[in-house]
């Protein structure tokens, strides 16, 4: 048999491309049953140990892929280190996904990992189409047998498959939708890849409500009502219903381009006067919707809420003098400013625009005298900014969390660390609330579609709203946010943030701001100072509005 030829395994139905390694006949197994079974002590052969060899990697991956391509799910499973789990999964590839032919081409191994491509022919009710994708497998040594085995993971079958998911082909579970922006322009996932999980969830929730009908598809069944299924192939299209969203196509395009510059980043944009979501983008695109569902410490962007609390509790107003020493102790733990800077004879506005940690932590002392220092921040977050009030955006979205705290965690929470978690959408809403003078729950589709109840909060007092806008404008024009906000139209305001993450040497970069009737927030993982990486993302989005 010639090297590189396609090898027919069972009646020409399943095939494997040998990828430059010729092998003949059907005797792929060489007497190996695989799996993690006990070695027969009567053979006198001790299990092999040590790393798998290049020859073992080539032979094991070849035999596994050949068996999989042949539709021999049991035999392929026995060449893995978890045949009990692998067997049903491999069987579902053929029977559940209705695969009638598979051509699998292995690539060159990199260490113990072998990349490969799959071209699966799927046939259902007289319709046949090919599904092509790339994946990879790793070869390990069996712990009890010493044999080289494929390390079983669901991603071997498909890179998007999880342990709870299964491959399916049939009538789609939800009706097709054509999502459009606020002006009626179509929002395709090809043009706006970050919207893939958003549109998938909108389809599940609203497809039938907007007159759509289901088609025939191959998809990954997530196994959970809380997680949308993932469509892999459309065999026959249903009738799409048109679903109008609040997205602005121009702002969305700017958001997609802005986050694409970073390996892990998220941004969300909101119209302050209405709460309408104008953009949501993530990098990498198409996967987990970090902009909506992320739960991360927001760093110094939380000082927006802390400053509001200080004004509400009579601790300080924007023009009042506050202390900003290089460091401050709380319950024996030292908190520092960046490079231990200090501000002599400064105001709360000065502390805000330069992001002085110690000034905001010192606010605990007068609140402790009132006995509310552990709860006051969370009360302001909920009552004035709507954080934690079960937002009904139209798709799943975290609504932030500012729980009660104690001791050092209380001090950390005042500067956006500790137990506080927020998403880019939550932080964008902080800026939107300041610009609008009150919280309006962000939403992606009209509430009339399903009569959902929006979260509500008390409006900010005139004094607090004016004070926050004054401080955010100072940060944007003469503070840590100035460089990023240069060229962003007025009226404008901003706040930088950086959040330390356990186990990482570089903090996450946060930035939020508003310009005119658009507010946005971004987070860049391990991006460092807020103005350096997240700032340009937000600025680009605001300029598009």
VOMIKOL-789271 format. One line per 2 residues: number of its first residue (from 1); for each residue x, y, z of C-alpha. Coordinates in pm, 1 decimal. Example, Ala and Ser with C-alpha at 12.3 -4.5 7.8 and 13.67 -1.06 7.14 Angstrom:
1 = 1230.0/-450.0/780.0  1367.0/-106.0/714.0
END
This chain:
1 = 0.0/0.0/0.0  140.4/336.5/-102.4
3 = 239.9/589.6/158.2  -22.0/862.1/204.4
5 = -305.1/667.5/39.3  -657.5/665.4/177.0
7 = -720.6/333.0/344.9  -1068.0/182.2/324.4
9 = -1151.9/3.5/648.8  -1507.6/-120.4/633.1
11 = -1669.4/-151.9/296.5  -1535.7/181.8/183.7
13 = -1763.9/362.5/428.4  -1505.8/489.0/679.6
15 = -1152.2/580.1/583.0  -836.4/716.9/737.6
17 = -565.2/909.8/559.5  -235.6/759.1/663.4
19 = -56.0/1096.5/655.4  264.1/966.9/501.8
21 = 265.8/639.3/695.4  152.8/338.5/492.3
23 = -6.5/42.9/667.2  -200.9/-242.8/518.7
25 = -473.1/-491.3/595.3  -722.1/-480.3/876.8
27 = -500.6/-617.6/1154.3  -458.9/-285.8/1335.8
29 = -465.4/-422.4/1683.1  -168.4/-658.3/1710.4
31 = -341.2/-840.0/1993.7  -373.5/-523.9/2208.3
33 = -704.8/-479.1/2384.7  -605.4/-143.0/2532.9
35 = -762.6/39.9/2821.3  -639.1/45.9/3179.2
37 = -658.6/-324.4/3256.8  -446.5/-531.3/3489.7
39 = -134.1/-684.0/3334.1  -136.6/-1064.9/3321.1
41 = 142.3/-1159.0/3563.9  172.7/-1502.3/3401.4
43 = 327.1/-1347.2/3090.8  637.8/-1253.0/3286.5
45 = 646.7/-912.9/3113.3  660.4/-613.5/3346.3
47 = 469.8/-301.8/3235.4  682.7/-52.5/3045.4
49 = 752.4/279.1/3212.8  887.1/616.9/3122.8
51 = 772.5/860.0/2852.7  607.4/722.4/2540.9
53 = 840.5/691.6/2244.9  799.0/849.6/1903.6
55 = 722.0/508.6/1755.6  453.9/443.8/2017.6
57 = 297.4/784.3/1955.6  282.1/721.8/1581.6
59 = 146.6/367.7/1607.1  -108.6/437.5/1880.6
61 = -249.7/752.1/1721.1  -259.7/579.6/1381.6
63 = -445.5/276.4/1511.1  -690.5/485.8/1715.9
65 = -773.0/716.3/1425.6  -810.9/422.1/1191.3
67 = -1053.1/247.5/1427.1  -1248.4/567.7/1481.1
69 = -1266.9/631.5/1107.9  -1380.1/272.0/1055.3
71 = -1672.0/321.2/1292.7  -1525.7/63.2/1534.4
73 = -1610.5/259.6/1848.2  -1541.2/-23.8/2092.9
75 = -1200.4/-99.5/1949.9  -1106.7/267.2/1930.5
77 = -1215.2/312.5/2292.1  -987.3/27.3/2400.8
79 = -694.6/225.0/2267.7  -767.9/504.8/2517.2
81 = -698.1/534.4/2887.7  -1072.0/565.1/2958.5
83 = -1261.1/315.7/2739.7  -1575.0/329.7/2954.2
85 = -1623.8/698.0/2872.7  -1472.5/696.4/2525.2
87 = -1684.4/411.2/2388.2  -2028.7/576.9/2408.1
89 = -1884.4/907.9/2290.4  -1728.1/749.7/1983.0
91 = -2049.7/561.6/1913.5  -2249.2/884.8/1930.3
93 = -2022.4/1030.9/1663.0  -2157.2/775.0/1418.8
95 = -2509.6/710.2/1543.6  -2605.8/1035.2/1715.7
97 = -2444.8/1268.5/1462.6  -2546.7/1043.6/1167.4
99 = -2194.9/1025.3/1025.9  -2186.3/787.8/729.5
101 = -1824.9/843.7/627.8  -1518.6/989.1/797.4
103 = -1181.2/1077.0/654.0  -924.7/1154.5/922.0
105 = -580.6/1289.6/835.4  -314.0/1287.6/1109.2
107 = -41.3/1550.1/1107.0  311.1/1546.6/1242.6
109 = 338.8/1483.9/1614.6  458.4/1763.3/1840.6
111 = 592.4/1584.3/2142.4  321.1/1340.0/2245.6
113 = 45.3/1543.3/2076.4  -83.5/1455.1/1732.0
115 = -296.4/1706.9/1538.3  -543.6/1577.2/1283.7
117 = -824.8/1690.3/1056.7  -1165.9/1530.4/1020.4
119 = -1400.2/1540.1/723.3  -1723.7/1377.0/834.6
121 = -2002.6/1311.2/586.0  -2338.7/1351.4/757.8
123 = -2659.9/1215.9/606.2  -3009.9/1274.1/739.9
125 = -3346.1/1233.0/564.5  -3196.1/1243.0/218.1
127 = -2967.4/1540.4/279.5  -2588.6/1491.2/286.3
129 = -2323.6/1744.8/378.3  -1962.3/1740.7/499.2
131 = -1847.0/1873.7/835.4  -1474.3/1952.6/845.9
133 = -1268.4/2055.2/1148.1  -931.6/2010.8/1318.1
135 = -855.0/1860.1/1657.9  -571.8/1685.9/1841.2
137 = -494.6/1396.2/2071.2  -218.2/1308.4/2313.4
139 = -60.9/969.8/2378.6  23.5/871.2/2736.8
141 = 151.6/558.4/2905.6  -108.9/353.3/3085.7
143 = -57.1/365.5/3460.2  -127.5/-6.0/3514.8
145 = -64.5/-162.3/3174.7  235.9/42.7/3070.4
147 = 89.8/49.8/2719.0  77.6/364.2/2506.1
149 = -280.6/489.3/2502.4  -471.1/789.5/2373.1
151 = -551.5/1023.8/2659.0  -927.4/1047.7/2636.6
153 = -1088.0/1389.9/2630.8  -1417.9/1492.8/2468.3
155 = -1222.0/1743.4/2259.0  -1062.8/1455.0/2074.3
157 = -1398.4/1403.6/1899.6  -1454.9/1775.7/1844.3
159 = -1267.7/2076.2/1987.5  -1592.0/2231.0/2118.8
161 = -1723.9/1917.5/2286.0  -1742.2/1905.1/2666.1
163 = -1786.5/1614.1/2904.2  -2157.3/1696.2/2938.8
165 = -2213.4/1743.7/2565.6  -2307.0/1503.7/2286.4
167 = -2308.3/1527.3/1907.8  -2653.7/1521.8/1748.3
169 = -2806.0/1551.5/1402.9  -3176.9/1602.0/1344.8
171 = -3449.7/1858.9/1361.6  -3312.0/2161.7/1546.8
173 = -3446.9/2215.1/1898.3  -3509.2/2585.3/1843.3
175 = -3630.2/2800.3/1558.0  -3389.8/2994.6/1340.6
177 = -3350.1/3368.4/1391.0  -3201.1/3653.8/1194.1
179 = -3068.3/3893.5/1454.9  -3060.1/4258.1/1346.6
181 = -2920.2/4569.0/1508.9  -3124.5/4865.6/1625.1
183 = -3137.1/5000.3/1266.9  -3239.4/4669.8/1110.1
185 = -2896.2/4568.4/977.5  -2826.5/4195.0/1001.7
187 = -2581.4/4082.1/1267.5  -2403.8/3779.0/1123.1
189 = -2155.7/3578.2/1327.6  -1919.3/3582.5/1030.1
191 = -1894.8/3961.0/1050.0  -1932.3/3987.2/1428.0
193 = -1783.8/3665.5/1573.1  -1826.8/3773.2/1936.1
195 = -2202.4/3758.7/1885.5  -2200.9/3381.6/1819.6
197 = -2290.4/3279.7/2178.4  -2523.9/3578.2/2208.1
199 = -2722.7/3490.0/1896.6  -2726.3/3121.3/1992.8
201 = -2888.9/3209.8/2325.2  -3129.0/3456.3/2162.1
203 = -3232.6/3185.5/1918.8  -3306.8/2941.4/2200.6
205 = -3511.7/3196.2/2393.3  -3689.5/3389.1/2122.5
207 = -3678.9/3196.6/1793.0  -4036.8/3075.3/1815.5
209 = -4156.2/3412.3/1950.1  -4051.4/3598.0/1634.4
211 = -4201.7/3356.7/1380.5  -3903.6/3135.0/1306.9
213 = -3915.2/2765.1/1221.4  -3654.9/2494.8/1287.1
215 = -3428.9/2339.8/1024.1  -3213.1/2025.4/1022.5
217 = -2874.0/2062.9/1184.6  -2575.8/1893.9/1344.0
219 = -2507.4/2039.4/1684.3  -2342.3/1984.2/2019.5
221 = -2614.6/1920.9/2273.0  -2482.6/2095.8/2585.1
223 = -2681.0/1872.1/2819.3  -2796.3/2175.0/3017.5
225 = -3082.7/2419.9/2977.5  -2854.9/2690.6/3116.5
227 = -2597.8/2646.0/2837.6  -2700.4/2698.8/2473.6
229 = -2634.7/2424.5/2219.8  -2367.2/2484.3/1956.3
231 = -2464.4/2448.7/1589.9  -2187.7/2288.4/1383.3
233 = -2356.3/2231.0/1046.2  -2684.2/2331.5/882.7
235 = -2816.1/2056.4/655.7  -3137.3/2237.3/567.9
237 = -3236.5/2584.0/680.5  -3548.1/2665.0/872.8
239 = -3740.2/2986.5/823.9  -3563.1/3257.3/1024.4
241 = -3764.8/3497.3/1233.0  -3630.0/3852.0/1252.2
243 = -3521.7/3949.4/1604.4  -3438.7/4312.6/1669.3
245 = -3165.0/4374.9/1925.5  -3027.3/4693.1/2081.0
247 = -2681.6/4638.6/1926.5  -2540.2/4919.4/1713.0
249 = -2351.7/4762.3/1422.1  -2092.0/5041.2/1404.0
251 = -2016.5/5028.6/1776.7  -2009.5/4647.5/1763.2
253 = -1759.1/4652.9/1476.8  -1532.8/4885.9/1674.0
255 = -1562.7/4664.2/1983.1  -1468.8/4351.4/1784.7
257 = -1158.4/4518.2/1643.5  -1057.2/4667.2/1977.2
259 = -1052.7/4340.6/2174.3  -895.9/4143.8/1888.8
261 = -565.3/4312.4/1969.3  -540.4/4108.2/2291.8
263 = -541.8/3737.2/2365.9  -802.0/3762.0/2643.1
265 = -1020.1/4070.4/2660.8  -1384.4/4173.8/2688.9
267 = -1579.4/4495.4/2637.9  -1942.2/4602.6/2673.8
269 = -2112.6/4929.6/2580.6  -2441.0/5074.5/2706.1
271 = -2656.4/5376.9/2619.3  -2692.3/5555.9/2957.1
273 = -3024.1/5725.7/2878.4  -3199.9/5394.3/2806.9
275 = -2986.2/5102.8/2931.1  -2973.8/4959.5/2577.7
277 = -2667.1/4743.2/2515.3  -2486.7/4878.7/2209.1
279 = -2195.9/4631.3/2189.2  -2053.5/4317.4/2344.3
281 = -1723.5/4169.8/2230.1  -1474.0/3913.6/2353.7
283 = -1132.1/3782.7/2261.6  -1115.5/3500.0/2183.9
285 = -1444.5/3544.2/2001.0  -1724.0/3292.9/1982.3
287 = -1663.8/3115.2/2312.0  -1743.9/3210.0/2669.7
289 = -1918.0/3546.5/2687.5  -1682.3/3706.5/2939.1
291 = -1825.4/4054.1/2878.7  -2161.7/3941.7/3020.2
293 = -2082.7/3637.6/3233.6  -1737.4/3718.5/3371.7
295 = -1697.5/3736.5/3748.6  -1371.2/3913.1/3827.2
297 = -1242.6/4169.0/4073.9  -1293.9/4510.2/3904.8
299 = -999.3/4685.3/4070.6  -1006.9/5062.2/4108.4
301 = -1307.1/5108.0/3878.9  -1491.6/5017.3/4200.6
303 = -1383.6/5354.2/4340.0  -1683.2/5497.1/4152.9
305 = -1907.1/5312.8/4398.4  -1678.3/5380.3/4694.9
307 = -1679.5/5753.8/4617.7  -2059.2/5749.7/4593.9
309 = -2078.2/5575.0/4930.8  -1841.2/5829.3/5086.6
311 = -2061.7/6114.5/4970.1  -2383.1/5941.8/5077.3
313 = -2241.9/5867.7/5422.5  -2102.4/6217.7/5475.0
315 = -1739.1/6102.1/5476.6  -1618.0/6341.0/5205.2
317 = -1731.1/6541.8/4902.5  -1525.0/6598.5/4586.6
319 = -1376.9/6923.0/4719.8  -1298.6/6801.9/5071.2
321 = -939.8/6741.6/5181.8  -850.0/6377.2/5227.9
323 = -529.5/6205.0/5329.4  -336.5/6010.8/5064.6
325 = -22.4/5867.0/5227.1  203.1/5618.9/5042.9
327 = 76.1/5327.3/5253.6  -194.8/5254.8/5506.8
329 = -235.8/4967.3/5751.8  -563.1/4788.0/5810.5
331 = -575.0/4510.1/6068.6  -199.3/4472.4/6034.4
333 = -200.5/4441.0/5655.6  -28.8/4713.4/5448.0
335 = -200.0/4863.8/5141.7  10.4/5065.7/4898.2
337 = -36.8/5319.2/4625.6  129.9/5252.9/4292.9
339 = 500.8/5305.2/4348.9  407.1/5440.1/4693.5
341 = 308.4/5782.8/4562.0  139.0/6032.1/4792.4
343 = -71.0/6344.8/4756.7  -10.6/6630.4/4996.9
345 = -308.3/6846.0/5092.7  -522.6/6691.4/4817.8
347 = -898.8/6661.7/4772.3  -1118.3/6358.5/4711.4
349 = -1118.6/6457.0/4344.1  -738.7/6448.3/4343.0
351 = -743.4/6105.2/4507.1  -994.3/5980.1/4249.3
353 = -823.6/6117.4/3939.6  -485.4/5976.5/4049.0
355 = -641.1/5654.9/4186.2  -507.3/5681.5/4540.2
357 = -578.6/5352.5/4717.6  -497.3/5473.8/5066.0
359 = -743.9/5763.2/5059.1  -1033.2/5529.1/4986.0
361 = -925.4/5272.0/5244.7  -904.8/5545.9/5507.6
363 = -1278.7/5599.9/5451.4  -1336.3/5285.3/5655.8
365 = -1246.4/5455.9/5983.0  -1547.0/5694.5/6010.6
367 = -1780.4/5421.1/5887.3  -1646.2/5179.7/6146.2
369 = -1753.7/5423.6/6413.9  -2106.8/5390.4/6275.8
371 = -2079.4/5010.9/6267.2  -2151.8/4992.4/5892.5
373 = -1801.7/4965.2/5743.4  -1848.4/4598.2/5642.3
375 = -2182.3/4650.9/5465.9  -2202.3/5012.3/5347.7
377 = -2026.9/4950.9/5014.3  -2258.9/4665.8/4920.3
379 = -2562.5/4868.8/5020.6  -2459.6/5153.4/4790.8
381 = -2378.9/4910.8/4507.6  -2726.1/4757.3/4524.7
383 = -2935.4/5061.0/4615.1  -2773.7/5313.2/4379.8
385 = -2609.2/5104.5/4103.0  -2836.4/4799.3/4076.5
387 = -2553.1/4554.1/4141.1  -2676.9/4209.7/4244.0
389 = -3042.1/4276.6/4158.5  -3107.0/3989.0/3913.1
391 = -3067.6/4165.1/3580.5  -3295.8/4040.7/3302.3
393 = -3089.6/4139.7/3000.7  -3248.5/3897.2/2754.4
395 = -2970.5/3637.3/2775.3  -2782.0/3513.6/3084.4
397 = -2565.8/3784.8/3238.9  -2398.0/3820.4/3575.6
399 = -2526.1/4115.9/3775.8  -2221.3/4162.0/3999.3
401 = -2161.5/4087.4/4363.8  -2050.8/4312.9/4650.5
403 = -2099.8/4097.0/4960.0  -2049.2/4195.8/5320.9
405 = -1688.5/4150.8/5431.2  -1465.1/4160.6/5734.9
407 = -1121.4/4285.1/5836.4  -866.4/4302.7/5553.7
409 = -1125.6/4199.8/5293.4  -1328.5/4509.7/5380.4
411 = -1030.4/4731.5/5306.8  -961.7/4543.4/4984.5
413 = -1322.4/4575.0/4872.1  -1307.8/4956.6/4888.6
415 = -1053.1/4945.4/4604.9  -1226.6/4669.6/4405.4
417 = -1051.8/4359.1/4537.7  -1154.1/4108.4/4805.6
419 = -1475.7/3919.1/4733.3  -1614.8/4168.2/4481.9
421 = -1685.2/4031.8/4133.3  -1809.9/4209.2/3823.1
423 = -1825.9/4171.9/3446.7  -1746.4/4430.0/3181.4
425 = -2122.4/4485.3/3146.0  -2153.7/4554.9/3520.4
427 = -1867.5/4805.6/3518.8  -2000.5/4974.4/3202.8
429 = -2326.7/5015.1/3391.0  -2143.6/5199.5/3671.2
431 = -2035.8/5465.9/3421.2  -2379.4/5470.0/3257.8
433 = -2542.4/5524.0/3597.2  -2314.5/5819.3/3670.3
435 = -2374.8/5977.1/3328.4  -2753.3/5927.0/3348.7
437 = -2787.8/6018.2/3715.2  -2952.0/5686.3/3792.0
439 = -2940.4/5314.3/3717.6  -3125.3/5175.4/3416.3
441 = -3088.6/4799.8/3381.4  -2895.8/4704.1/3066.5
443 = -3097.9/4507.7/2811.7  -3032.3/4342.8/2476.6
445 = -3387.7/4285.0/2348.8  -3713.8/4456.9/2432.7
447 = -3878.4/4342.2/2753.9  -4211.2/4313.4/2568.8
449 = -4086.6/3995.1/2400.1  -4130.3/3797.3/2720.9
451 = -4262.1/4046.9/2978.1  -3955.3/4006.4/3194.3
453 = -3917.0/4234.0/3494.7  -3624.5/4477.0/3492.2
455 = -3418.4/4547.2/3802.4  -3465.8/4892.6/3952.3
457 = -3256.3/5111.1/4183.7  -3289.2/5448.7/4349.6
459 = -3171.3/5747.3/4143.9  -2852.5/5918.5/4254.6
461 = -2904.0/6246.1/4435.5  -2811.3/6556.1/4236.3
463 = -2512.1/6615.6/4463.1  -2378.2/6262.2/4428.0
465 = -2435.0/6242.2/4050.4  -2272.8/6582.2/3994.2
467 = -1982.6/6493.0/4221.1  -1915.1/6162.4/4046.9
469 = -1925.3/6324.4/3703.2  -1684.0/6590.9/3826.4
471 = -1437.5/6330.0/3950.9  -1466.9/6106.8/3643.0
473 = -1412.0/6407.6/3417.4  -1101.4/6495.7/3617.7
475 = -965.4/6144.6/3569.1  -1035.0/6167.5/3193.9
477 = -880.2/6511.9/3145.8  -611.8/6540.0/3413.7
479 = -555.6/6197.6/3565.5  -478.7/5832.0/3506.6
481 = -731.5/5807.0/3220.2  -618.7/6113.4/3027.2
483 = -393.4/5944.2/2772.4  -654.3/5685.1/2674.1
485 = -938.9/5940.1/2659.5  -749.7/6190.0/2442.7
487 = -961.4/6255.2/2135.1  -1279.1/6112.3/2290.0
489 = -1556.4/6373.5/2254.1  -1689.7/6561.0/2557.3
491 = -1879.8/6546.8/2782.5  -1669.5/6262.0/2904.3
493 = -1551.3/6085.0/3216.6  -1350.3/5775.9/3301.4
495 = -1189.2/5561.0/3568.0  -890.9/5330.6/3542.4
497 = -839.9/5011.1/3736.6  -603.1/4721.9/3781.4
499 = -691.7/4407.7/3975.3  -437.5/4170.6/4120.9
501 = -502.6/3802.9/4052.8  -356.3/3520.9/4260.3
503 = -79.3/3338.6/4078.5  -21.1/3608.5/3818.0
505 = 262.3/3855.2/3819.1  71.9/4109.1/3607.8
507 = -265.4/4248.0/3712.8  -579.3/4255.6/3500.5
509 = -634.6/4587.1/3325.1  -974.5/4756.8/3373.7
511 = -1112.0/5078.7/3229.7  -1454.3/5237.8/3213.0
513 = -1578.0/5566.7/3073.7  -1854.3/5756.9/2899.6
515 = -1879.5/6004.0/2613.9  -2205.3/6167.2/2516.3
517 = -2476.7/5902.8/2543.8  -2247.6/5598.4/2539.3
519 = -2072.2/5424.7/2827.8  -1831.3/5132.4/2806.0
521 = -1599.7/4915.2/3012.1  -1325.8/4670.4/2922.6
523 = -1102.9/4418.5/3093.9  -779.8/4279.0/2949.8
525 = -641.3/3974.0/3127.1  -289.3/4038.0/3257.8
527 = -298.5/4373.3/3081.0  -137.1/4571.8/3360.7
529 = -237.6/4931.3/3430.0  -590.9/5023.8/3327.8
531 = -494.7/5307.0/3097.2  -241.6/5099.4/2904.7
533 = -453.6/4823.0/2750.7  -819.4/4833.7/2857.5
535 = -820.8/5213.4/2812.0  -758.2/5210.2/2435.5
537 = -1029.2/4943.3/2395.4  -1288.5/5162.9/2565.5
539 = -1172.4/5475.1/2382.7  -1210.8/5308.6/2043.6
541 = -1564.4/5198.3/2129.8  -1664.8/5542.2/2260.3
543 = -1531.4/5713.0/1948.2  -1746.8/5481.8/1734.7
545 = -2057.7/5600.0/1917.7
END
